[in-house]
Amino acid sequence: MQNIYKPDLKAPRYRKTGKKTVVNDMVDHIKQEVFAAKYLDPEQIKNVILEFNNELWNTVIDKRDGVEIPCQIGHVFIGTCPMKKKKNIDFKTTADYLKSIQHRNWESDNYLAKIFFTTFATKYKFKHNDLWGFEATRDFKRTVGKTYPKQWKKYVMIDPKMKISNLFRIKLKEMERVDNEKDLLKSYNEFEF
């Protein structure tokens, strides 16, 4: 363990500027495009969007395979990954003991949760699909952090050397194989040779 010194809390900091989920231009566009939203207040539209987002990330946490985002934007899921090779320092405990202490994730056998967003699938082939990004909200990250140690075996195991697109290819092949087996069972007749 290395000796650590407390950081200077009065030192200048760089803070990332926050992004708003819903802006006025977006609300105006929704009112023009969606007939049901014409008579809603901007606050009501904002509440509908935020409630939908909450339901989306709660479903991602509950389902093993994640969720496909509507309008073929992409797929979000939680993966189980091995720990990083470099140190993952627990800053709160380090500040208490003034020694470098690492997170060990004992509840989940040293595995960590990662939130993945991918646009790989045949459905998502639209122009500039690689420019889409996903940034999880603080509530989403914290809820994953709380629930992951209890349910860590439920999520998809991610090999750090394999691309996510290969994982989806394997998954699609398995789904096709299951569909073929179901079709064979439907046409199966034990009395015919």
Secondary structure, DSSP 4 states (H G I P E B T S, - for coil): --B-----TTS----PPP--SS-HHHHHHHHHH-GGGTTS-HHHHHHHHHHHHHHHHHHHHH-SS-EEETTTTEEEEEEEEEPPSS--B-HHHHHHHTB--B---GGGTTEEEEEEEE--SGGG--TTGGG------HHHHHHHHHHHHHHGGGSEE--TTS-HHHHHHHHHHHHHHHHHHHHHHHH--TT--
